[in-house]
């Protein structure tokens, strides 16, 4: 792994729940380098691992499918999706 590539346990700024504006897609980026994406009522529709290089996110799902994303101004742009960090309740 290059110096510029960090598993997300070192990138606490990306760890958490990311959600589309309509709440239909919910993507959890976990501290163990894994992600779990729900779509509508379909829990764990996609699962896999991810790495972060700068603000760029590379995804590899458990079937081998790959995708990418970028975090710009606190917004995750994942392929054609726009996801915002879900606020946690205190």
PDB file of N, CA, C and O in Angstrom, chain B, residues numbered from 101:
ATOM      1  N   UNK B 101       0.858  -1.180   0.000  1.00  0.00           N
ATOM      2  CA  UNK B 101       0.000   0.000   0.000  1.00  0.00           C
ATOM      3  C   UNK B 101       0.894   1.228   0.000  1.00  0.00           C
ATOM      4  O   UNK B 101       1.817   1.312   0.809  1.00  0.00           O
ATOM      5  N   UNK B 102       0.644   2.177  -0.880  1.00  0.00           N
ATOM      6  CA  UNK B 102       1.472   3.372  -0.968  1.00  0.00           C
ATOM      7  C   UNK B 102       1.220   4.296   0.220  1.00  0.00           C
ATOM      8  O   UNK B 102       0.245   4.144   0.956  1.00  0.00           O
ATOM      9  N   UNK B 103       2.125   5.254   0.384  1.00  0.00           N
ATOM     10  CA  UNK B 103       1.961   6.207   1.484  1.00  0.00           C
ATOM     11  C   UNK B 103       0.691   7.025   1.339  1.00  0.00           C
ATOM     12  O   UNK B 103       0.112   7.444   2.341  1.00  0.00           O
ATOM     13  N   UNK B 104       0.240   7.263   0.096  1.00  0.00           N
ATOM     14  CA  UNK B 104      -0.942   8.082  -0.139  1.00  0.00           C
ATOM     15  C   UNK B 104      -2.245   7.313   0.021  1.00  0.00           C
ATOM     16  O   UNK B 104      -3.318   7.916   0.036  1.00  0.00           O
ATOM     17  N   UNK B 105      -2.168   5.999   0.141  1.00  0.00           N
ATOM     18  CA  UNK B 105      -3.369   5.183   0.273  1.00  0.00           C
ATOM     19  C   UNK B 105      -3.546   4.794   1.726  1.00  0.00           C
ATOM     20  O   UNK B 105      -2.639   4.247   2.354  1.00  0.00           O
ATOM     21  N   UNK B 106      -4.711   5.080   2.246  1.00  0.00           N
ATOM     22  CA  UNK B 106      -4.965   4.813   3.652  1.00  0.00           C
ATOM     23  C   UNK B 106      -6.235   4.003   3.793  1.00  0.00           C
ATOM     24  O   UNK B 106      -7.270   4.377   3.240  1.00  0.00           O
ATOM     25  N   UNK B 107      -6.178   2.883   4.534  1.00  0.00           N
ATOM     26  CA  UNK B 107      -7.445   2.242   4.855  1.00  0.00           C
ATOM     27  C   UNK B 107      -8.249   3.220   5.688  1.00  0.00           C
ATOM     28  O   UNK B 107      -7.682   4.040   6.410  1.00  0.00           O
ATOM     29  N   UNK B 108      -9.548   3.139   5.593  1.00  0.00           N
ATOM     30  CA  UNK B 108     -10.344   4.189   6.220  1.00  0.00           C
ATOM     31  C   UNK B 108     -10.244   4.234   7.727  1.00  0.00           C
ATOM     32  O   UNK B 108     -10.707   5.210   8.316  1.00  0.00           O
ATOM     33  N   UNK B 109      -9.663   3.229   8.403  1.00  0.00           N
ATOM     34  CA  UNK B 109      -9.498   3.368   9.847  1.00  0.00           C
ATOM     35  C   UNK B 109      -8.568   4.541  10.172  1.00  0.00           C
ATOM     36  O   UNK B 109      -8.591   5.058  11.289  1.00  0.00           O
ATOM     37  N   UNK B 110      -7.760   4.958   9.210  1.00  0.00           N
ATOM     38  CA  UNK B 110      -6.905   6.126   9.387  1.00  0.00           C
ATOM     39  C   UNK B 110      -7.565   7.393   8.863  1.00  0.00           C
ATOM     40  O   UNK B 110      -6.994   8.478   8.965  1.00  0.00           O
ATOM     41  N   UNK B 111      -8.753   7.264   8.307  1.00  0.00           N
ATOM     42  CA  UNK B 111      -9.455   8.399   7.722  1.00  0.00           C
ATOM     43  C   UNK B 111     -10.801   8.567   8.404  1.00  0.00           C
ATOM     44  O   UNK B 111     -11.849   8.332   7.803  1.00  0.00           O
ATOM     45  N   UNK B 112     -10.762   8.976   9.665  1.00  0.00           N
ATOM     46  CA  UNK B 112     -12.005   9.107  10.422  1.00  0.00           C
ATOM     47  C   UNK B 112     -12.957  10.124   9.809  1.00  0.00           C
ATOM     48  O   UNK B 112     -14.139  10.150  10.153  1.00  0.00           O
ATOM     49  N   UNK B 113     -12.453  10.971   8.895  1.00  0.00           N
ATOM     50  CA  UNK B 113     -13.321  11.938   8.239  1.00  0.00           C
ATOM     51  C   UNK B 113     -14.277  11.283   7.246  1.00  0.00           C
ATOM     52  O   UNK B 113     -15.253  11.917   6.843  1.00  0.00           O
ATOM     53  N   UNK B 114     -14.034  10.045   6.839  1.00  0.00           N
ATOM     54  CA  UNK B 114     -14.936   9.368   5.906  1.00  0.00           C
ATOM     55  C   UNK B 114     -15.800   8.312   6.583  1.00  0.00           C
ATOM     56  O   UNK B 114     -16.829   7.911   6.039  1.00  0.00           O
ATOM     57  N   UNK B 115     -15.397   7.867   7.751  1.00  0.00           N
ATOM     58  CA  UNK B 115     -16.133   6.813   8.451  1.00  0.00           C
ATOM     59  C   UNK B 115     -17.487   7.341   8.908  1.00  0.00           C
ATOM     60  O   UNK B 115     -17.586   8.442   9.450  1.00  0.00           O
ATOM     61  N   UNK B 116     -18.522   6.550   8.685  1.00  0.00           N
ATOM     62  CA  UNK B 116     -19.858   6.921   9.126  1.00  0.00           C
ATOM     63  C   UNK B 116     -20.892   6.554   8.088  1.00  0.00           C
ATOM     64  O   UNK B 116     -20.599   5.854   7.118  1.00  0.00           O
ATOM     65  N   UNK B 117     -22.103   7.032   8.298  1.00  0.00           N
ATOM     66  CA  UNK B 117     -23.217   6.755   7.403  1.00  0.00           C
ATOM     67  C   UNK B 117     -23.377   7.908   6.423  1.00  0.00           C
ATOM     68  O   UNK B 117     -23.438   9.072   6.819  1.00  0.00           O
ATOM     69  N   UNK B 118     -23.444   7.572   5.147  1.00  0.00           N
ATOM     70  CA  UNK B 118     -23.650   8.536   4.073  1.00  0.00           C
ATOM     71  C   UNK B 118     -24.978   8.190   3.412  1.00  0.00           C
ATOM     72  O   UNK B 118     -25.252   7.021   3.142  1.00  0.00           O
ATOM     73  N   UNK B 119     -25.807   9.209   3.149  1.00  0.00           N
ATOM     74  CA  UNK B 119     -27.187   8.972   2.721  1.00  0.00           C
ATOM     75  C   UNK B 119     -27.550   9.922   1.571  1.00  0.00           C
ATOM     76  O   UNK B 119     -27.148  11.085   1.565  1.00  0.00           O
ATOM     77  N   UNK B 120     -28.316   9.409   0.600  1.00  0.00           N
ATOM     78  CA  UNK B 120     -28.841  10.276  -0.457  1.00  0.00           C
ATOM     79  C   UNK B 120     -29.931  11.163   0.148  1.00  0.00           C
ATOM     80  O   UNK B 120     -30.480  10.852   1.205  1.00  0.00           O
ATOM     81  N   UNK B 121     -30.234  12.257  -0.523  1.00  0.00           N
ATOM     82  CA  UNK B 121     -31.206  13.229  -0.009  1.00  0.00           C
ATOM     83  C   UNK B 121     -32.566  12.591   0.259  1.00  0.00           C
ATOM     84  O   UNK B 121     -33.256  12.975   1.203  1.00  0.00           O
ATOM     85  N   UNK B 122     -32.952  11.627  -0.560  1.00  0.00           N
ATOM     86  CA  UNK B 122     -34.254  10.979  -0.364  1.00  0.00           C
ATOM     87  C   UNK B 122     -34.198   9.809   0.618  1.00  0.00           C
ATOM     88  O   UNK B 122     -35.224   9.194   0.908  1.00  0.00           O
ATOM     89  N   UNK B 123     -33.004   9.500   1.133  1.00  0.00           N
ATOM     90  CA  UNK B 123     -32.850   8.419   2.109  1.00  0.00           C
ATOM     91  C   UNK B 123     -32.919   7.024   1.507  1.00  0.00           C
ATOM     92  O   UNK B 123     -32.851   6.037   2.240  1.00  0.00           O
ATOM     93  N   UNK B 124     -33.051   6.921   0.193  1.00  0.00           N
ATOM     94  CA  UNK B 124     -33.208   5.607  -0.445  1.00  0.00           C
ATOM     95  C   UNK B 124     -31.919   4.777  -0.381  1.00  0.00           C
ATOM     96  O   UNK B 124     -31.962   3.557  -0.224  1.00  0.00           O
ATOM     97  N   UNK B 125     -30.780   5.455  -0.504  1.00  0.00           N
ATOM     98  CA  UNK B 125     -29.496   4.753  -0.469  1.00  0.00           C
ATOM     99  C   UNK B 125     -28.735   5.209   0.766  1.00  0.00           C
ATOM    100  O   UNK B 125     -28.568   6.403   1.015  1.00  0.00           O
ATOM    101  N   UNK B 126     -28.277   4.216   1.536  1.00  0.00           N
ATOM    102  CA  UNK B 126     -27.541   4.463   2.769  1.00  0.00           C
ATOM    103  C   UNK B 126     -26.248   3.657   2.707  1.00  0.00           C
ATOM    104  O   UNK B 126     -26.270   2.428   2.637  1.00  0.00           O
ATOM    105  N   UNK B 127     -25.138   4.360   2.732  1.00  0.00           N
ATOM    106  CA  UNK B 127     -23.848   3.694   2.617  1.00  0.00           C
ATOM    107  C   UNK B 127     -23.042   3.921   3.886  1.00  0.00           C
ATOM    108  O   UNK B 127     -22.675   5.050   4.209  1.00  0.00           O
ATOM    109  N   UNK B 128     -22.774   2.842   4.596  1.00  0.00           N
ATOM    110  CA  UNK B 128     -21.974   2.923   5.814  1.00  0.00           C
ATOM    111  C   UNK B 128     -20.526   2.603   5.481  1.00  0.00           C
ATOM    112  O   UNK B 128     -20.213   1.505   5.023  1.00  0.00           O
ATOM    113  N   UNK B 129     -19.647   3.566   5.713  1.00  0.00           N
ATOM    114  CA  UNK B 129     -18.210   3.353   5.573  1.00  0.00           C
ATOM    115  C   UNK B 129     -17.675   3.071   6.967  1.00  0.00           C
ATOM    116  O   UNK B 129     -17.679   3.945   7.834  1.00  0.00           O
ATOM    117  N   UNK B 130     -17.217   1.846   7.172  1.00  0.00           N
ATOM    118  CA  UNK B 130     -16.819   1.403   8.508  1.00  0.00           C
ATOM    119  C   UNK B 130     -15.324   1.579   8.733  1.00  0.00           C
ATOM    120  O   UNK B 130     -14.544   1.668   7.784  1.00  0.00           O
ATOM    121  N   UNK B 131     -14.945   1.627   9.985  1.00  0.00           N
ATOM    122  CA  UNK B 131     -13.550   1.847  10.376  1.00  0.00           C
ATOM    123  C   UNK B 131     -12.654   0.654  10.089  1.00  0.00           C
ATOM    124  O   UNK B 131     -11.431   0.773  10.172  1.00  0.00           O
ATOM    125  N   UNK B 132     -13.235  -0.494   9.752  1.00  0.00           N
ATOM    126  CA  UNK B 132     -12.427  -1.681   9.454  1.00  0.00           C
ATOM    127  C   UNK B 132     -12.119  -1.829   7.964  1.00  0.00           C
ATOM    128  O   UNK B 132     -11.614  -2.865   7.533  1.00  0.00           O
ATOM    129  N   UNK B 133     -12.429  -0.778   7.164  1.00  0.00           N
ATOM    130  CA  UNK B 133     -12.143  -0.825   5.737  1.00  0.00           C
ATOM    131  C   UNK B 133     -13.244  -1.455   4.913  1.00  0.00           C
ATOM    132  O   UNK B 133     -13.063  -1.690   3.719  1.00  0.00           O
ATOM    133  N   UNK B 134     -14.371  -1.730   5.522  1.00  0.00           N
ATOM    134  CA  UNK B 134     -15.503  -2.340   4.830  1.00  0.00           C
ATOM    135  C   UNK B 134     -16.619  -1.311   4.658  1.00  0.00           C
ATOM    136  O   UNK B 134     -16.700  -0.330   5.398  1.00  0.00           O
ATOM    137  N   UNK B 135     -17.476  -1.558   3.666  1.00  0.00           N
ATOM    138  CA  UNK B 135     -18.674  -0.738   3.517  1.00  0.00           C
ATOM    139  C   UNK B 135     -19.881  -1.652   3.387  1.00  0.00           C
ATOM    140  O   UNK B 135     -19.769  -2.814   2.996  1.00  0.00           O
ATOM    141  N   UNK B 136     -21.033  -1.096   3.723  1.00  0.00           N
ATOM    142  CA  UNK B 136     -22.304  -1.818   3.632  1.00  0.00           C
ATOM    143  C   UNK B 136     -23.323  -0.819   3.103  1.00  0.00           C
ATOM    144  O   UNK B 136     -23.587   0.207   3.728  1.00  0.00           O
ATOM    145  N   UNK B 137     -23.893  -1.133   1.939  1.00  0.00           N
ATOM    146  CA  UNK B 137     -24.822  -0.205   1.297  1.00  0.00           C
ATOM    147  C   UNK B 137     -26.220  -0.804   1.239  1.00  0.00           C
ATOM    148  O   UNK B 137     -26.418  -1.909   0.736  1.00  0.00           O
ATOM    149  N   UNK B 138     -27.178  -0.060   1.760  1.00  0.00           N
ATOM    150  CA  UNK B 138     -28.588  -0.446   1.699  1.00  0.00           C
ATOM    151  C   UNK B 138     -29.260   0.381   0.621  1.00  0.00           C
ATOM    152  O   UNK B 138     -28.924   1.547   0.413  1.00  0.00           O
ATOM    153  N   UNK B 139     -30.224  -0.241  -0.070  1.00  0.00           N
ATOM    154  CA  UNK B 139     -31.011   0.455  -1.095  1.00  0.00           C
ATOM    155  C   UNK B 139     -32.473   0.185  -0.816  1.00  0.00           C
ATOM    156  O   UNK B 139     -32.946  -0.944  -0.953  1.00  0.00           O
ATOM    157  N   UNK B 140     -33.190   1.234  -0.422  1.00  0.00           N
ATOM    158  CA  UNK B 140     -34.594   1.062  -0.068  1.00  0.00           C
ATOM    159  C   UNK B 140     -34.734   0.077   1.075  1.00  0.00           C
ATOM    160  O   UNK B 140     -34.094   0.235   2.115  1.00  0.00           O
ATOM    161  N   UNK B 141     -35.564  -0.937   0.893  1.00  0.00           N
ATOM    162  CA  UNK B 141     -35.763  -1.960   1.918  1.00  0.00           C
ATOM    163  C   UNK B 141     -34.738  -3.084   1.831  1.00  0.00           C
ATOM    164  O   UNK B 141     -34.758  -4.012   2.639  1.00  0.00           O
ATOM    165  N   UNK B 142     -33.858  -3.001   0.864  1.00  0.00           N
ATOM    166  CA  UNK B 142     -32.863  -4.056   0.660  1.00  0.00           C
ATOM    167  C   UNK B 142     -31.618  -3.772   1.494  1.00  0.00           C
ATOM    168  O   UNK B 142     -30.745  -3.009   1.083  1.00  0.00           O
ATOM    169  N   UNK B 143     -31.547  -4.385   2.654  1.00  0.00           N
ATOM    170  CA  UNK B 143     -30.413  -4.216   3.568  1.00  0.00           C
ATOM    171  C   UNK B 143     -29.210  -4.956   2.989  1.00  0.00           C
ATOM    172  O   UNK B 143     -29.353  -6.042   2.427  1.00  0.00           O
ATOM    173  N   UNK B 144     -28.037  -4.368   3.129  1.00  0.00           N
ATOM    174  CA  UNK B 144     -26.790  -4.956   2.624  1.00  0.00           C
ATOM    175  C   UNK B 144     -26.900  -5.338   1.148  1.00  0.00           C
ATOM    176  O   UNK B 144     -26.485  -6.427   0.751  1.00  0.00           O
ATOM    177  N   UNK B 145     -27.457  -4.443   0.343  1.00  0.00           N
ATOM    178  CA  UNK B 145     -27.571  -4.674  -1.098  1.00  0.00           C
ATOM    179  C   UNK B 145     -26.189  -4.843  -1.720  1.00  0.00           C
ATOM    180  O   UNK B 145     -25.998  -5.662  -2.620  1.00  0.00           O
ATOM    181  N   UNK B 146     -25.235  -4.065  -1.236  1.00  0.00           N
ATOM    182  CA  UNK B 146     -23.859  -4.164  -1.689  1.00  0.00           C
ATOM    183  C   UNK B 146     -22.946  -4.093  -0.475  1.00  0.00           C
ATOM    184  O   UNK B 146     -23.126  -3.244   0.397  1.00  0.00           O
ATOM    185  N   UNK B 147     -21.974  -4.980  -0.423  1.00  0.00           N
ATOM    186  CA  UNK B 147     -20.982  -4.966   0.649  1.00  0.00           C
ATOM    187  C   UNK B 147     -19.613  -5.192   0.025  1.00  0.00           C
ATOM    188  O   UNK B 147     -19.490  -5.812  -1.031  1.00  0.00           O
ATOM    189  N   UNK B 148     -18.598  -4.686   0.688  1.00  0.00           N
ATOM    190  CA  UNK B 148     -17.251  -4.870   0.177  1.00  0.00           C
ATOM    191  C   UNK B 148     -16.254  -4.071   0.983  1.00  0.00           C
ATOM    192  O   UNK B 148     -16.468  -3.767   2.157  1.00  0.00           O
ATOM    193  N   UNK B 149     -15.157  -3.739   0.322  1.00  0.00           N
ATOM    194  CA  UNK B 149     -14.101  -2.980   0.999  1.00  0.00           C
ATOM    195  C   UNK B 149     -13.819  -1.707   0.216  1.00  0.00           C
ATOM    196  O   UNK B 149     -14.176  -1.580  -0.955  1.00  0.00           O
ATOM    197  N   UNK B 150     -13.174  -0.775   0.889  1.00  0.00           N
ATOM    198  CA  UNK B 150     -12.809   0.470   0.221  1.00  0.00           C
ATOM    199  C   UNK B 150     -11.489   0.986   0.754  1.00  0.00           C
ATOM    200  O   UNK B 150     -11.085   0.658   1.869  1.00  0.00           O
ATOM    201  N   UNK B 151     -10.822   1.795  -0.052  1.00  0.00           N
ATOM    202  CA  UNK B 151      -9.606   2.490   0.345  1.00  0.00           C
ATOM    203  C   UNK B 151      -9.759   3.956  -0.036  1.00  0.00           C
ATOM    204  O   UNK B 151     -10.525   4.311  -0.931  1.00  0.00           O
ATOM    205  N   UNK B 152      -9.013   4.789   0.664  1.00  0.00           N
ATOM    206  CA  UNK B 152      -9.069   6.229   0.438  1.00  0.00           C
ATOM    207  C   UNK B 152      -7.681   6.723   0.077  1.00  0.00           C
ATOM    208  O   UNK B 152      -6.707   6.419   0.766  1.00  0.00           O
ATOM    209  N   UNK B 153      -7.591   7.485  -1.003  1.00  0.00           N
ATOM    210  CA  UNK B 153      -6.360   8.153  -1.406  1.00  0.00           C
ATOM    211  C   UNK B 153      -6.696   9.629  -1.536  1.00  0.00           C
ATOM    212  O   UNK B 153      -7.393  10.033  -2.467  1.00  0.00           O
ATOM    213  N   UNK B 154      -6.207  10.427  -0.614  1.00  0.00           N
ATOM    214  CA  UNK B 154      -6.593  11.836  -0.599  1.00  0.00           C
ATOM    215  C   UNK B 154      -8.092  11.932  -0.373  1.00  0.00           C
ATOM    216  O   UNK B 154      -8.593  11.477   0.655  1.00  0.00           O
ATOM    217  N   UNK B 155      -8.814  12.519  -1.318  1.00  0.00           N
ATOM    218  CA  UNK B 155     -10.274  12.613  -1.237  1.00  0.00           C
ATOM    219  C   UNK B 155     -10.968  11.609  -2.151  1.00  0.00           C
ATOM    220  O   UNK B 155     -12.188  11.652  -2.316  1.00  0.00           O
ATOM    221  N   UNK B 156     -10.196  10.713  -2.739  1.00  0.00           N
ATOM    222  CA  UNK B 156     -10.736   9.725  -3.676  1.00  0.00           C
ATOM    223  C   UNK B 156     -10.982   8.393  -2.955  1.00  0.00           C
ATOM    224  O   UNK B 156     -10.158   7.940  -2.160  1.00  0.00           O
ATOM    225  N   UNK B 157     -12.126   7.782  -3.248  1.00  0.00           N
ATOM    226  CA  UNK B 157     -12.493   6.502  -2.637  1.00  0.00           C
ATOM    227  C   UNK B 157     -12.600   5.455  -3.742  1.00  0.00           C
ATOM    228  O   UNK B 157     -13.282   5.662  -4.745  1.00  0.00           O
ATOM    229  N   UNK B 158     -11.915   4.328  -3.543  1.00  0.00           N
ATOM    230  CA  UNK B 158     -12.024   3.182  -4.444  1.00  0.00           C
ATOM    231  C   UNK B 158     -12.760   2.069  -3.720  1.00  0.00           C
ATOM    232  O   UNK B 158     -12.405   1.701  -2.600  1.00  0.00           O
ATOM    233  N   UNK B 159     -13.790   1.536  -4.368  1.00  0.00           N
ATOM    234  CA  UNK B 159     -14.617   0.479  -3.810  1.00  0.00           C
ATOM    235  C   UNK B 159     -14.403  -0.815  -4.585  1.00  0.00           C
ATOM    236  O   UNK B 159     -14.260  -0.786  -5.808  1.00  0.00           O
ATOM    237  N   UNK B 160     -14.380  -1.946  -3.893  1.00  0.00           N
ATOM    238  CA  UNK B 160     -14.425  -3.263  -4.514  1.00  0.00           C
ATOM    239  C   UNK B 160     -15.463  -4.053  -3.737  1.00  0.00           C
ATOM    240  O   UNK B 160     -15.268  -4.362  -2.562  1.00  0.00           O
ATOM    241  N   UNK B 161     -16.585  -4.383  -4.407  1.00  0.00           N
ATOM    242  CA  UNK B 161     -17.613  -5.121  -3.671  1.00  0.00           C
ATOM    243  C   UNK B 161     -17.249  -6.600  -3.619  1.00  0.00           C
ATOM    244  O   UNK B 161     -16.324  -7.047  -4.298  1.00  0.00           O
ATOM    245  N   UNK B 162     -17.974  -7.340  -2.821  1.00  0.00           N
ATOM    246  CA  UNK B 162     -17.640  -8.733  -2.555  1.00  0.00           C
ATOM    247  C   UNK B 162     -17.768  -9.633  -3.784  1.00  0.00           C
ATOM    248  O   UNK B 162     -17.300 -10.771  -3.764  1.00  0.00           O
ATOM    249  N   UNK B 163     -18.395  -9.137  -4.856  1.00  0.00           N
ATOM    250  CA  UNK B 163     -18.474  -9.911  -6.096  1.00  0.00           C
ATOM    251  C   UNK B 163     -17.353  -9.545  -7.061  1.00  0.00           C
ATOM    252  O   UNK B 163     -17.209 -10.168  -8.113  1.00  0.00           O
ATOM    253  N   UNK B 164     -16.541  -8.517  -6.700  1.00  0.00           N
ATOM    254  CA  UNK B 164     -15.443  -8.091  -7.545  1.00  0.00           C
ATOM    255  C   UNK B 164     -15.734  -6.842  -8.361  1.00  0.00           C
ATOM    256  O   UNK B 164     -14.837  -6.323  -9.024  1.00  0.00           O
ATOM    257  N   UNK B 165     -16.976  -6.345  -8.328  1.00  0.00           N
ATOM    258  CA  UNK B 165     -17.346  -5.120  -9.031  1.00  0.00           C
ATOM    259  C   UNK B 165     -16.610  -3.940  -8.413  1.00  0.00           C
ATOM    260  O   UNK B 165     -16.485  -3.864  -7.191  1.00  0.00           O
ATOM    261  N   UNK B 166     -16.124  -3.027  -9.233  1.00  0.00           N
ATOM    262  CA  UNK B 166     -15.419  -1.858  -8.711  1.00  0.00           C
ATOM    263  C   UNK B 166     -16.195  -0.584  -9.002  1.00  0.00           C
ATOM    264  O   UNK B 166     -16.952  -0.499  -9.969  1.00  0.00           O
ATOM    265  N   UNK B 167     -15.987   0.403  -8.141  1.00  0.00           N
ATOM    266  CA  UNK B 167     -16.603   1.715  -8.294  1.00  0.00           C
ATOM    267  C   UNK B 167     -15.673   2.734  -7.644  1.00  0.00           C
ATOM    268  O   UNK B 167     -14.742   2.377  -6.923  1.00  0.00           O
ATOM    269  N   UNK B 168     -15.941   3.998  -7.912  1.00  0.00           N
ATOM    270  CA  UNK B 168     -15.126   5.061  -7.342  1.00  0.00           C
ATOM    271  C   UNK B 168     -16.007   6.169  -6.795  1.00  0.00           C
ATOM    272  O   UNK B 168     -17.199   6.244  -7.092  1.00  0.00           O
ATOM    273  N   UNK B 169     -15.404   7.015  -6.001  1.00  0.00           N
ATOM    274  CA  UNK B 169     -16.090   8.186  -5.473  1.00  0.00           C
ATOM    275  C   UNK B 169     -15.075   9.240  -5.089  1.00  0.00           C
ATOM    276  O   UNK B 169     -13.873   8.979  -5.025  1.00  0.00           O
ATOM    277  N   UNK B 170     -15.575  10.426  -4.837  1.00  0.00           N
ATOM    278  CA  UNK B 170     -14.740  11.528  -4.381  1.00  0.00           C
ATOM    279  C   UNK B 170     -15.507  12.310  -3.331  1.00  0.00           C
ATOM    280  O   UNK B 170     -16.719  12.497  -3.436  1.00  0.00           O
ATOM    281  N   UNK B 171     -14.788  12.761  -2.324  1.00  0.00           N
ATOM    282  CA  UNK B 171     -15.399  13.608  -1.297  1.00  0.00           C
ATOM    283  C   UNK B 171     -14.971  15.036  -1.582  1.00  0.00           C
ATOM    284  O   UNK B 171     -13.788  15.376  -1.548  1.00  0.00           O
ATOM    285  N   UNK B 172     -15.981  15.871  -1.865  1.00  0.00           N
ATOM    286  CA  UNK B 172     -15.735  17.280  -2.151  1.00  0.00           C
ATOM    287  C   UNK B 172     -16.638  18.127  -1.271  1.00  0.00           C
ATOM    288  O   UNK B 172     -17.859  17.965  -1.276  1.00  0.00           O
ATOM    289  N   UNK B 173     -16.032  19.027  -0.519  1.00  0.00           N
ATOM    290  CA  UNK B 173     -16.775  19.922   0.369  1.00  0.00           C
ATOM    291  C   UNK B 173     -17.715  19.157   1.290  1.00  0.00           C
ATOM    292  O   UNK B 173     -18.847  19.581   1.524  1.00  0.00           O
ATOM    293  N   UNK B 174     -17.240  18.020   1.815  1.00  0.00           N
ATOM    294  CA  UNK B 174     -18.027  17.241   2.768  1.00  0.00           C
ATOM    295  C   UNK B 174     -19.145  16.425   2.157  1.00  0.00           C
ATOM    296  O   UNK B 174     -19.990  15.895   2.878  1.00  0.00           O
ATOM    297  N   UNK B 175     -19.164  16.315   0.823  1.00  0.00           N
ATOM    298  CA  UNK B 175     -20.191  15.552   0.110  1.00  0.00           C
ATOM    299  C   UNK B 175     -19.501  14.405  -0.620  1.00  0.00           C
ATOM    300  O   UNK B 175     -18.478  14.601  -1.275  1.00  0.00           O
ATOM    301  N   UNK B 176     -20.071  13.203  -0.502  1.00  0.00           N
ATOM    302  CA  UNK B 176     -19.534  12.029  -1.179  1.00  0.00           C
ATOM    303  C   UNK B 176     -20.224  11.867  -2.527  1.00  0.00           C
ATOM    304  O   UNK B 176     -21.431  11.632  -2.596  1.00  0.00           O
ATOM    305  N   UNK B 177     -19.448  11.995  -3.588  1.00  0.00           N
ATOM    306  CA  UNK B 177     -19.932  11.790  -4.956  1.00  0.00           C
ATOM    307  C   UNK B 177     -19.478  10.393  -5.361  1.00  0.00           C
ATOM    308  O   UNK B 177     -18.316  10.180  -5.705  1.00  0.00           O
ATOM    309  N   UNK B 178     -20.410   9.447  -5.316  1.00  0.00           N
ATOM    310  CA  UNK B 178     -20.107   8.035  -5.571  1.00  0.00           C
ATOM    311  C   UNK B 178     -20.790   7.640  -6.869  1.00  0.00           C
ATOM    312  O   UNK B 178     -22.004   7.447  -6.926  1.00  0.00           O
ATOM    313  N   UNK B 179     -19.952   7.522  -7.935  1.00  0.00           N
ATOM    314  CA  UNK B 179     -20.481   7.285  -9.283  1.00  0.00           C
ATOM    315  C   UNK B 179     -21.546   8.346  -9.562  1.00  0.00           C
ATOM    316  O   UNK B 179     -21.215   9.532  -9.537  1.00  0.00           O
ATOM    317  N   UNK B 180     -22.789   7.994  -9.824  1.00  0.00           N
ATOM    318  CA  UNK B 180     -23.842   8.975 -10.126  1.00  0.00           C
ATOM    319  C   UNK B 180     -24.593   9.454  -8.881  1.00  0.00           C
ATOM    320  O   UNK B 180     -25.510  10.268  -8.995  1.00  0.00           O
ATOM    321  N   UNK B 181     -24.223   8.966  -7.706  1.00  0.00           N
ATOM    322  CA  UNK B 181     -24.925   9.308  -6.465  1.00  0.00           C
ATOM    323  C   UNK B 181     -24.280  10.490  -5.759  1.00  0.00           C
ATOM    324  O   UNK B 181     -23.076  10.721  -5.880  1.00  0.00           O
ATOM    325  N   UNK B 182     -25.094  11.233  -5.022  1.00  0.00           N
ATOM    326  CA  UNK B 182     -24.614  12.302  -4.146  1.00  0.00           C
ATOM    327  C   UNK B 182     -25.104  11.954  -2.753  1.00  0.00           C
ATOM    328  O   UNK B 182     -26.307  11.878  -2.503  1.00  0.00           O
ATOM    329  N   UNK B 183     -24.150  11.743  -1.845  1.00  0.00           N
ATOM    330  CA  UNK B 183     -24.491  11.324  -0.481  1.00  0.00           C
ATOM    331  C   UNK B 183     -23.938  12.331   0.526  1.00  0.00           C
ATOM    332  O   UNK B 183     -22.841  12.866   0.365  1.00  0.00           O
ATOM    333  N   UNK B 184     -24.725  12.568   1.559  1.00  0.00           N
ATOM    334  CA  UNK B 184     -24.329  13.468   2.641  1.00  0.00           C
ATOM    335  C   UNK B 184     -24.175  12.658   3.914  1.00  0.00           C
ATOM    336  O   UNK B 184     -24.865  11.661   4.129  1.00  0.00           O
ATOM    337  N   UNK B 185     -23.258  13.108   4.750  1.00  0.00           N
ATOM    338  CA  UNK B 185     -23.046  12.412   6.010  1.00  0.00           C
ATOM    339  C   UNK B 185     -24.305  12.544   6.874  1.00  0.00           C
ATOM    340  O   UNK B 185     -24.846  13.638   7.040  1.00  0.00           O
ATOM    341  N   UNK B 186     -24.750  11.436   7.408  1.00  0.00           N
ATOM    342  CA  UNK B 186     -25.920  11.451   8.279  1.00  0.00           C
ATOM    343  C   UNK B 186     -25.517  12.009   9.637  1.00  0.00           C
ATOM    344  O   UNK B 186     -24.528  11.581  10.232  1.00  0.00           O
ATOM    345  N   UNK B 187     -26.279  12.948  10.105  1.00  0.00           N
ATOM    346  CA  UNK B 187     -26.025  13.528  11.424  1.00  0.00           C
ATOM    347  C   UNK B 187     -26.435  12.541  12.499  1.00  0.00           C
ATOM    348  O   UNK B 187     -27.501  11.931  12.422  1.00  0.00           O
ATOM    349  N   UNK B 188     -25.576  12.387  13.510  1.00  0.00           N
ATOM    350  CA  UNK B 188     -25.914  11.484  14.614  1.00  0.00           C
ATOM    351  C   UNK B 188     -26.644  12.244  15.695  1.00  0.00           C
ATOM    352  O   UNK B 188     -26.393  13.427  15.928  1.00  0.00           O
ATOM    353  N   UNK B 189     -27.546  11.550  16.347  1.00  0.00           N
ATOM    354  CA  UNK B 189     -28.295  12.157  17.458  1.00  0.00           C
ATOM    355  C   UNK B 189     -27.452  12.114  18.716  1.00  0.00           C
ATOM    356  O   UNK B 189     -26.831  11.092  19.007  1.00  0.00           O
ATOM    357  N   UNK B 190     -27.418  13.195  19.459  1.00  0.00           N
ATOM    358  CA  UNK B 190     -26.634  13.256  20.700  1.00  0.00           C
ATOM    359  C   UNK B 190     -27.360  12.556  21.822  1.00  0.00           C
ATOM    360  O   UNK B 190     -26.858  12.503  22.944  1.00  0.00           O
TER     361      UNK B 190
END
